[in-house]
Amino acid sequence: MAAKRVGVLLAGCGWLDGAEIQEAVCTLLALDQRGANVVYMAPDVGQMHVVDHQSESPSDESPRNVLKESARITRGNVLPVSSVQAADLDALVVPGGFGAAKNLCDFAVNGTDMSVHSEVARLIKDMHAAGKPQGFICIAPALAAKVLGAHGVQLTIGTDEGTADALRSMGAHHINVEPGGIHVDEANHIVSTPAYMLGPNISAVHQGIDALVEHVMARIT
């Protein structure tokens, strides 16, 4: 039997301005342990800004490229998301990190008036239309809320009421889960976990991501 092809959509490298590295690595490990053929992808665009991860403040460095920064996590093996079609994948998983809210969309700046990168929105919509499972981690459920809110998607986003209200205003149903927990939206084939929206440590984050990957893989037809 051929290995299932699971797309992993990254937003750069670093939790304050790109993909959350621990969430990304937990995702890749869980997929590899289940024999998935991972398709790494990211938008080929400049990231919103660069953040000094020690001081946690914006740096005056020139903006970096999201695709090239994502290659730091994937050991160079990463495709522009524009080159990936829903027909190429059996499932899609999106780790979090502020880059998901800055580079894959502009939720970090514009809140519910956000726009989603056109190729990211296209892939999420097409995966949903094809009935293929998708997993959204940490802040990444904001993408699903914006793109699929009209379908009443059920999503986790942590316990901050302001952020939960933002998802609700886009048509999504927010679901509270414990650290390390997941929620499965059976109707929309979507699994989500709060990861570092709740923490409190990598063990709990890994527990949730591992369960998310397990449920996403189980829903591949």
KEBALUM-802866 format. One record per atom (N, C-alpha, C): y, z, x. Coordinates in steps of 0.1 Angstrom, whole numbers. Layout:
! KEBALUM-802866
Y:Y, Z:Z, X:X
...
! end
This chain:
! KEBALUM-802866
Y:-12, Z:0, X:8
Y:0, Z:0, X:0
Y:12, Z:0, X:9
Y:22, Z:-9, X:6
Y:34, Z:-10, X:14
Y:43, Z:3, X:12
Y:49, Z:7, X:23
Y:58, Z:19, X:23
Y:70, Z:16, X:13
Y:74, Z:26, X:6
Y:85, Z:25, X:-3
Y:98, Z:24, X:5
Y:107, Z:15, X:1
Y:119, Z:13, X:7
Y:130, Z:21, X:1
Y:135, Z:31, X:8
Y:145, Z:40, X:3
Y:158, Z:38, X:11
Y:169, Z:35, X:4
Y:182, Z:34, X:10
Y:188, Z:47, X:12
Y:194, Z:49, X:23
Y:202, Z:61, X:26
Y:216, Z:57, X:29
Y:226, Z:60, X:21
Y:240, Z:56, X:22
Y:248, Z:67, X:29
Y:253, Z:64, X:40
Y:261, Z:73, X:48
Y:275, Z:70, X:48
Y:283, Z:80, X:52
Y:298, Z:79, X:51
Y:305, Z:82, X:64
Y:298, Z:80, X:75
Y:303, Z:84, X:88
Y:295, Z:95, X:94
Y:301, Z:103, X:103
Y:294, Z:113, X:110
Y:302, Z:125, X:112
Y:300, Z:136, X:104
Y:307, Z:148, X:106
Y:312, Z:153, X:92
Y:309, Z:166, X:89
Y:311, Z:170, X:75
Y:325, Z:170, X:70
Y:335, Z:170, X:79
Y:349, Z:171, X:74
Y:355, Z:157, X:73
Y:349, Z:147, X:79
Y:355, Z:133, X:77
Y:344, Z:122, X:76
Y:331, Z:126, X:75
Y:321, Z:116, X:74
Y:309, Z:122, X:66
Y:297, Z:118, X:69
Y:285, Z:124, X:63
Y:282, Z:137, X:69
Y:277, Z:147, X:61
Y:273, Z:160, X:66
Y:260, Z:158, X:74
Y:261, Z:160, X:87
Y:250, Z:157, X:96
Y:237, Z:164, X:92
Y:238, Z:177, X:89
Y:226, Z:184, X:86
Y:219, Z:179, X:73
Y:228, Z:176, X:63
Y:222, Z:170, X:51
Y:216, Z:157, X:54
Y:222, Z:149, X:62
Y:217, Z:136, X:65
Y:204, Z:137, X:72
Y:203, Z:145, X:82
Y:190, Z:147, X:90
Y:179, Z:153, X:81
Y:183, Z:162, X:73
Y:172, Z:168, X:63
Y:167, Z:157, X:54
Y:176, Z:148, X:50
Y:172, Z:137, X:41
Y:163, Z:128, X:49
Y:166, Z:124, X:61
Y:158, Z:114, X:68
Y:145, Z:120, X:72
Y:145, Z:133, X:75
Y:132, Z:140, X:79
Y:123, Z:140, X:66
Y:128, Z:144, X:55
Y:120, Z:145, X:43
Y:114, Z:131, X:39
Y:122, Z:121, X:41
Y:118, Z:107, X:37
Y:107, Z:103, X:47
Y:109, Z:105, X:60
Y:99, Z:102, X:70
Y:86, Z:109, X:68
Y:87, Z:122, X:64
Y:74, Z:129, X:62
Y:66, Z:124, X:50
Y:73, Z:116, X:41
Y:66, Z:110, X:30
Y:63, Z:96, X:32
Y:65, Z:91, X:44
Y:61, Z:77, X:47
Y:71, Z:66, X:42
Y:83, Z:70, X:39
Y:93, Z:60, X:34
Y:97, Z:51, X:45
Y:100, Z:39, X:41
Y:107, Z:29, X:50
Y:122, Z:30, X:47
Y:129, Z:36, X:55
Y:143, Z:39, X:52
Y:152, Z:28, X:56
Y:161, Z:24, X:47
Y:171, Z:14, X:49
Y:185, Z:21, X:51
Y:190, Z:22, X:63
Y:202, Z:29, X:66
Y:214, Z:20, X:63
Y:224, Z:25, X:56
Y:236, Z:17, X:53
Y:249, Z:25, X:52
Y:260, Z:18, X:54
Y:273, Z:24, X:53
Y:283, Z:13, X:51
Y:295, Z:16, X:45
Y:305, Z:6, X:44
Y:311, Z:3, X:58
Y:314, Z:-10, X:60
Y:320, Z:-14, X:72
Y:335, Z:-14, X:71
Y:341, Z:-2, X:71
Y:355, Z:0, X:68
Y:360, Z:11, X:78
Y:373, Z:12, X:79
Y:379, Z:23, X:86
Y:378, Z:36, X:78
Y:374, Z:47, X:84
Y:374, Z:60, X:77
Y:388, Z:65, X:74
Y:389, Z:74, X:64
Y:402, Z:78, X:60
Y:410, Z:84, X:71
Y:404, Z:93, X:79
Y:411, Z:99, X:90
Y:400, Z:106, X:99
Y:405, Z:111, X:110
Y:396, Z:118, X:119
Y:400, Z:133, X:119
Y:390, Z:142, X:118
Y:392, Z:156, X:118
Y:386, Z:162, X:130
Y:393, Z:171, X:137
Y:388, Z:179, X:148
Y:379, Z:190, X:142
Y:366, Z:189, X:144
Y:357, Z:198, X:138
Y:356, Z:212, X:143
Y:364, Z:214, X:154
Y:365, Z:228, X:159
Y:377, Z:235, X:152
Y:388, Z:228, X:152
Y:400, Z:234, X:146
Y:400, Z:232, X:131
Y:392, Z:222, X:126
Y:391, Z:218, X:112
Y:404, Z:213, X:107
Y:412, Z:206, X:116
Y:424, Z:200, X:112
Y:424, Z:186, X:116
Y:432, Z:177, X:109
Y:433, Z:163, X:112
Y:437, Z:161, X:126
Y:431, Z:151, X:132
Y:435, Z:147, X:146
Y:444, Z:135, X:146
Y:451, Z:133, X:157
Y:459, Z:121, X:158
Y:452, Z:109, X:164
Y:439, Z:110, X:165
Y:431, Z:99, X:170
Y:432, Z:87, X:160
Y:430, Z:75, X:165
Y:430, Z:64, X:156
Y:418, Z:65, X:147
Y:419, Z:60, X:135
Y:408, Z:60, X:125
Y:395, Z:53, X:131
Y:384, Z:59, X:128
Y:371, Z:53, X:133
Y:365, Z:45, X:122
Y:355, Z:37, X:125
Y:348, Z:28, X:116
Y:336, Z:36, X:110
Y:335, Z:35, X:97
Y:325, Z:43, X:90
Y:311, Z:38, X:94
Y:309, Z:25, X:95
Y:296, Z:20, X:99
Y:292, Z:24, X:113
Y:301, Z:23, X:122
Y:298, Z:26, X:136
Y:296, Z:41, X:137
Y:303, Z:50, X:130
Y:301, Z:64, X:131
Y:288, Z:68, X:125
Y:284, Z:61, X:114
Y:271, Z:64, X:108
Y:259, Z:60, X:118
Y:262, Z:51, X:126
Y:251, Z:47, X:136
Y:248, Z:58, X:146
Y:257, Z:68, X:147
Y:254, Z:79, X:155
Y:242, Z:87, X:150
Y:241, Z:88, X:137
Y:230, Z:95, X:130
Y:218, Z:87, X:130
Y:219, Z:74, X:128
Y:207, Z:65, X:126
Y:202, Z:59, X:139
Y:208, Z:63, X:150
Y:204, Z:58, X:163
Y:206, Z:43, X:164
Y:217, Z:38, X:157
Y:221, Z:25, X:158
Y:216, Z:16, X:147
Y:206, Z:20, X:140
Y:200, Z:11, X:130
Y:207, Z:13, X:116
Y:217, Z:6, X:113
Y:225, Z:7, X:101
Y:231, Z:-6, X:97
Y:230, Z:-9, X:84
Y:235, Z:-21, X:78
Y:248, Z:-19, X:70
Y:256, Z:-29, X:69
Y:267, Z:-28, X:60
Y:262, Z:-28, X:46
Y:267, Z:-19, X:38
Y:262, Z:-17, X:24
Y:264, Z:-30, X:16
Y:273, Z:-38, X:20
Y:275, Z:-51, X:13
Y:264, Z:-61, X:15
Y:255, Z:-58, X:25
Y:244, Z:-67, X:27
Y:231, Z:-62, X:20
Y:232, Z:-51, X:13
Y:220, Z:-45, X:7
Y:221, Z:-47, X:-8
Y:210, Z:-52, X:-14
Y:209, Z:-54, X:-29
Y:199, Z:-44, X:-35
Y:201, Z:-41, X:-48
Y:192, Z:-32, X:-54
Y:177, Z:-37, X:-53
Y:176, Z:-51, X:-53
Y:162, Z:-57, X:-52
Y:156, Z:-54, X:-39
Y:164, Z:-50, X:-29
Y:158, Z:-46, X:-16
Y:153, Z:-32, X:-15
Y:156, Z:-24, X:-25
Y:152, Z:-10, X:-24
Y:143, Z:-5, X:-36
Y:136, Z:5, X:-34
Y:129, Z:12, X:-44
Y:136, Z:24, X:-49
Y:145, Z:30, X:-41
Y:153, Z:42, X:-44
Y:165, Z:42, X:-35
Y:174, Z:51, X:-39
Y:186, Z:53, X:-31
Y:190, Z:68, X:-30
Y:193, Z:73, X:-18
Y:197, Z:87, X:-16
Y:211, Z:87, X:-9
Y:220, Z:95, X:-14
Y:233, Z:96, X:-8
Y:236, Z:111, X:-4
Y:236, Z:113, X:10
Y:240, Z:127, X:14
Y:254, Z:129, X:12
Y:259, Z:142, X:13
Y:272, Z:146, X:11
Y:281, Z:146, X:24
Y:290, Z:156, X:24
Y:300, Z:156, X:35
Y:313, Z:151, X:29
Y:324, Z:155, X:34
Y:337, Z:151, X:29
Y:339, Z:136, X:30
Y:331, Z:129, X:39
Y:332, Z:115, X:40
Y:328, Z:108, X:27
Y:319, Z:114, X:19
Y:315, Z:108, X:7
Y:326, Z:108, X:-3
Y:335, Z:118, X:-2
Y:347, Z:119, X:-11
Y:359, Z:113, X:-4
Y:359, Z:108, X:8
Y:370, Z:102, X:15
Y:368, Z:87, X:18
Y:355, Z:84, X:22
Y:352, Z:70, X:27
Y:344, Z:62, X:17
Y:335, Z:68, X:9
Y:328, Z:61, X:-1
Y:336, Z:60, X:-14
Y:345, Z:69, X:-16
Y:355, Z:69, X:-27
Y:367, Z:76, X:-22
Y:377, Z:78, X:-31
Y:389, Z:86, X:-28
Y:390, Z:99, X:-36
Y:379, Z:104, X:-40
Y:379, Z:117, X:-49
Y:387, Z:128, X:-42
Y:386, Z:129, X:-29
Y:392, Z:140, X:-21
Y:408, Z:139, X:-23
Y:413, Z:127, X:-25
Y:427, Z:125, X:-26
Y:432, Z:124, X:-41
Y:424, Z:116, X:-49
Y:429, Z:112, X:-62
Y:421, Z:119, X:-73
Y:412, Z:128, X:-70
Y:404, Z:135, X:-81
Y:398, Z:125, X:-91
Y:400, Z:129, X:-104
Y:394, Z:121, X:-115
Y:400, Z:107, X:-116
Y:411, Z:104, X:-109
Y:417, Z:91, X:-109
Y:411, Z:83, X:-97
Y:401, Z:88, X:-92
Y:394, Z:82, X:-80
Y:390, Z:67, X:-82
Y:388, Z:60, X:-72
Y:382, Z:47, X:-72
Y:370, Z:48, X:-62
Y:360, Z:40, X:-64
Y:348, Z:40, X:-56
Y:348, Z:27, X:-48
Y:344, Z:27, X:-35
Y:343, Z:15, X:-27
Y:335, Z:5, X:-36
Y:340, Z:-7, X:-37
Y:334, Z:-17, X:-46
Y:319, Z:-20, X:-43
Y:315, Z:-20, X:-30
Y:301, Z:-23, X:-27
Y:292, Z:-11, X:-30
Y:298, Z:1, X:-28
Y:291, Z:13, X:-32
Y:288, Z:14, X:-47
Y:299, Z:11, X:-54
Y:298, Z:11, X:-69
Y:288, Z:1, X:-74
Y:289, Z:-11, X:-68
Y:280, Z:-22, X:-72
Y:265, Z:-18, X:-70
Y:262, Z:-12, X:-58
Y:248, Z:-8, X:-56
Y:243, Z:3, X:-65
Y:252, Z:13, X:-67
Y:248, Z:24, X:-76
Y:245, Z:19, X:-91
Y:254, Z:10, X:-95
Y:253, Z:4, X:-109
Y:240, Z:-4, X:-110
Y:238, Z:-12, X:-100
Y:226, Z:-21, X:-100
Y:213, Z:-13, X:-99
Y:213, Z:-3, X:-91
Y:201, Z:6, X:-90
Y:198, Z:12, X:-104
Y:209, Z:17, X:-110
Y:207, Z:23, X:-124
Y:203, Z:13, X:-134
Y:208, Z:1, X:-134
Y:205, Z:-9, X:-143
Y:190, Z:-13, X:-142
Y:185, Z:-12, X:-129
Y:171, Z:-16, X:-127
Y:161, Z:-4, X:-129
Y:167, Z:7, X:-133
Y:158, Z:19, X:-136
Y:152, Z:25, X:-123
Y:159, Z:23, X:-112
Y:154, Z:28, X:-99
Y:160, Z:42, X:-96
Y:152, Z:51, X:-91
Y:156, Z:65, X:-89
Y:167, Z:66, X:-78
Y:176, Z:75, X:-80
Y:187, Z:78, X:-71
Y:189, Z:93, X:-69
Y:192, Z:97, X:-56
Y:194, Z:111, X:-53
Y:208, Z:113, X:-48
Y:216, Z:123, X:-53
Y:229, Z:125, X:-49
Y:230, Z:140, X:-44
Y:236, Z:142, X:-32
Y:235, Z:155, X:-25
Y:250, Z:160, X:-23
Y:252, Z:173, X:-25
Y:264, Z:180, X:-22
Y:276, Z:174, X:-31
Y:286, Z:168, X:-25
Y:297, Z:163, X:-32
Y:294, Z:148, X:-37
Y:284, Z:142, X:-32
Y:281, Z:128, X:-36
Y:279, Z:126, X:-51
Y:275, Z:136, X:-59
Y:274, Z:134, X:-73
Y:287, Z:129, X:-79
Y:298, Z:131, X:-73
Y:311, Z:126, X:-78
Y:311, Z:111, X:-79
Y:304, Z:105, X:-70
Y:302, Z:90, X:-71
Y:295, Z:86, X:-83
Y:284, Z:93, X:-86
Y:276, Z:90, X:-98
Y:284, Z:93, X:-111
Y:292, Z:103, X:-111
Y:300, Z:107, X:-122
Y:310, Z:96, X:-126
Y:316, Z:90, X:-115
Y:326, Z:80, X:-117
Y:319, Z:67, X:-121
Y:309, Z:63, X:-115
Y:303, Z:50, X:-117
Y:294, Z:50, X:-130
Y:287, Z:61, X:-132
Y:278, Z:62, X:-143
Y:281, Z:72, X:-154
Y:294, Z:76, X:-154
Y:298, Z:86, X:-164
Y:296, Z:82, X:-178
Y:298, Z:69, X:-181
Y:296, Z:64, X:-195
Y:282, Z:66, X:-200
Y:272, Z:68, X:-190
Y:258, Z:70, X:-194
Y:255, Z:85, X:-196
Y:265, Z:94, X:-195
Y:263, Z:108, X:-197
Y:254, Z:114, X:-186
Y:255, Z:110, X:-174
Y:246, Z:115, X:-163
Y:248, Z:130, X:-161
Y:236, Z:136, X:-158
Y:236, Z:150, X:-156
Y:235, Z:152, X:-140
Y:245, Z:161, X:-135
Y:246, Z:162, X:-121
Y:250, Z:176, X:-117
Y:246, Z:180, X:-105
Y:250, Z:192, X:-98
Y:262, Z:190, X:-90
Y:270, Z:200, X:-87
Y:282, Z:199, X:-78
Y:286, Z:212, X:-73
Y:277, Z:222, X:-74
Y:280, Z:236, X:-69
Y:285, Z:244, X:-81
Y:293, Z:254, X:-79
Y:297, Z:264, X:-89
Y:312, Z:264, X:-91
Y:320, Z:256, X:-83
Y:334, Z:256, X:-85
Y:338, Z:249, X:-98
Y:345, Z:256, X:-107
Y:347, Z:251, X:-120
Y:357, Z:239, X:-120
Y:366, Z:239, X:-111
Y:376, Z:228, X:-110
Y:368, Z:215, X:-107
Y:359, Z:216, X:-97
Y:352, Z:204, X:-94
Y:342, Z:200, X:-105
Y:336, Z:210, X:-111
Y:327, Z:207, X:-123
Y:335, Z:200, X:-134
Y:347, Z:206, X:-137
Y:355, Z:200, X:-147
Y:359, Z:185, X:-144
Y:361, Z:182, X:-131
Y:364, Z:168, X:-127
Y:353, Z:159, X:-131
Y:340, Z:164, X:-129
Y:329, Z:155, X:-132
Y:328, Z:154, X:-147
Y:330, Z:165, X:-154
Y:330, Z:164, X:-169
Y:340, Z:154, X:-174
Y:352, Z:154, X:-168
Y:362, Z:145, X:-173
Y:359, Z:130, X:-171
Y:350, Z:128, X:-162
Y:345, Z:114, X:-160
Y:333, Z:110, X:-168
Y:329, Z:120, X:-177
Y:318, Z:117, X:-186
Y:304, Z:123, X:-182
Y:304, Z:129, X:-171
Y:291, Z:135, X:-166
Y:289, Z:149, X:-172
Y:277, Z:154, X:-172
Y:273, Z:167, X:-176
Y:270, Z:175, X:-164
Y:278, Z:186, X:-161
Y:275, Z:194, X:-149
Y:264, Z:204, X:-152
Y:255, Z:205, X:-142
Y:244, Z:215, X:-143
Y:245, Z:224, X:-132
Y:246, Z:238, X:-135
Y:245, Z:248, X:-124
Y:231, Z:250, X:-120
Y:228, Z:250, X:-107
Y:215, Z:254, X:-101
Y:218, Z:264, X:-90
Y:207, Z:271, X:-86
Y:208, Z:280, X:-75
Y:208, Z:273, X:-62
Y:213, Z:279, X:-51
Y:212, Z:273, X:-38
Y:197, Z:269, X:-35
Y:195, Z:257, X:-30
Y:182, Z:252, X:-28
Y:175, Z:246, X:-40
Y:183, Z:246, X:-51
Y:177, Z:240, X:-63
Y:181, Z:226, X:-65
Y:175, Z:219, X:-75
Y:178, Z:206, X:-79
Y:179, Z:205, X:-94
Y:184, Z:194, X:-98
Y:184, Z:190, X:-113
Y:179, Z:176, X:-114
Y:170, Z:173, X:-123
Y:165, Z:160, X:-125
Y:170, Z:155, X:-139
Y:178, Z:144, X:-139
Y:182, Z:137, X:-151
Y:172, Z:126, X:-154
Y:162, Z:130, X:-163
Y:151, Z:121, X:-165
Y:156, Z:107, X:-171
Y:165, Z:108, X:-180
Y:169, Z:96, X:-187
Y:176, Z:86, X:-178
Y:183, Z:91, X:-168
Y:191, Z:82, X:-158
Y:184, Z:80, X:-145
Y:172, Z:87, X:-143
Y:165, Z:86, X:-130
Y:173, Z:91, X:-118
Y:181, Z:102, X:-121
Y:189, Z:107, X:-110
Y:185, Z:121, X:-107
Y:184, Z:124, X:-94
Y:182, Z:138, X:-89
Y:194, Z:142, X:-81
Y:198, Z:155, X:-83
Y:209, Z:160, X:-75
Y:207, Z:174, X:-70
Y:213, Z:178, X:-59
Y:212, Z:191, X:-54
Y:226, Z:195, X:-48
Y:230, Z:208, X:-49
Y:243, Z:211, X:-44
Y:245, Z:212, X:-29
Y:233, Z:214, X:-22
Y:234, Z:215, X:-7
Y:245, Z:224, X:-2
Y:254, Z:219, X:7
Y:264, Z:227, X:12
Y:276, Z:229, X:3
Y:276, Z:224, X:-9
Y:285, Z:229, X:-19
Y:283, Z:244, X:-22
Y:270, Z:248, X:-20
Y:267, Z:262, X:-22
Y:262, Z:269, X:-9
Y:255, Z:261, X:0
Y:249, Z:266, X:12
Y:237, Z:275, X:8
Y:236, Z:287, X:13
Y:245, Z:293, X:23
Y:241, Z:290, X:37
Y:230, Z:283, X:39
Y:225, Z:280, X:53
Y:216, Z:268, X:52
Y:212, Z:263, X:64
Y:205, Z:251, X:64
Y:191, Z:252, X:58
Y:185, Z:264, X:58
Y:172, Z:266, X:51
Y:173, Z:263, X:36
Y:183, Z:268, X:30
Y:185, Z:265, X:15
Y:188, Z:251, X:13
Y:197, Z:245, X:21
Y:200, Z:231, X:20
Y:188, Z:222, X:22
Y:180, Z:225, X:32
Y:168, Z:218, X:34
Y:158, Z:219, X:22
Y:157, Z:231, X:16
Y:148, Z:233, X:5
Y:152, Z:224, X:-7
Y:165, Z:223, X:-10
Y:170, Z:215, X:-20
Y:168, Z:200, X:-18
Y:171, Z:196, X:-5
Y:170, Z:182, X:-2
Y:156, Z:177, X:-2
Y:147, Z:186, X:3
Y:133, Z:182, X:4
Y:127, Z:181, X:-10
Y:131, Z:189, X:-20
Y:127, Z:188, X:-34
Y:133, Z:176, X:-40
Y:146, Z:173, X:-37
Y:152, Z:161, X:-42
Y:144, Z:148, X:-38
Y:141, Z:147, X:-25
Y:134, Z:136, X:-20
Y:120, Z:135, X:-26
Y:113, Z:146, X:-28
Y:100, Z:146, X:-34
Y:101, Z:140, X:-48
Y:111, Z:144, X:-56
Y:112, Z:140, X:-70
Y:117, Z:125, X:-70
Y:126, Z:121, X:-61
Y:130, Z:107, X:-61
Y:118, Z:98, X:-57
Y:110, Z:102, X:-47
Y:99, Z:94, X:-44
Y:88, Z:93, X:-55
Y:87, Z:104, X:-62
Y:77, Z:105, X:-73
Y:80, Z:96, X:-84
Y:93, Z:92, X:-85
Y:98, Z:84, X:-97
Y:98, Z:69, X:-93
Y:94, Z:65, X:-81
Y:94, Z:51, X:-78
Y:82, Z:45, X:-85
Y:84, Z:34, X:-92
Y:73, Z:27, X:-99
Y:68, Z:15, X:-91
! end
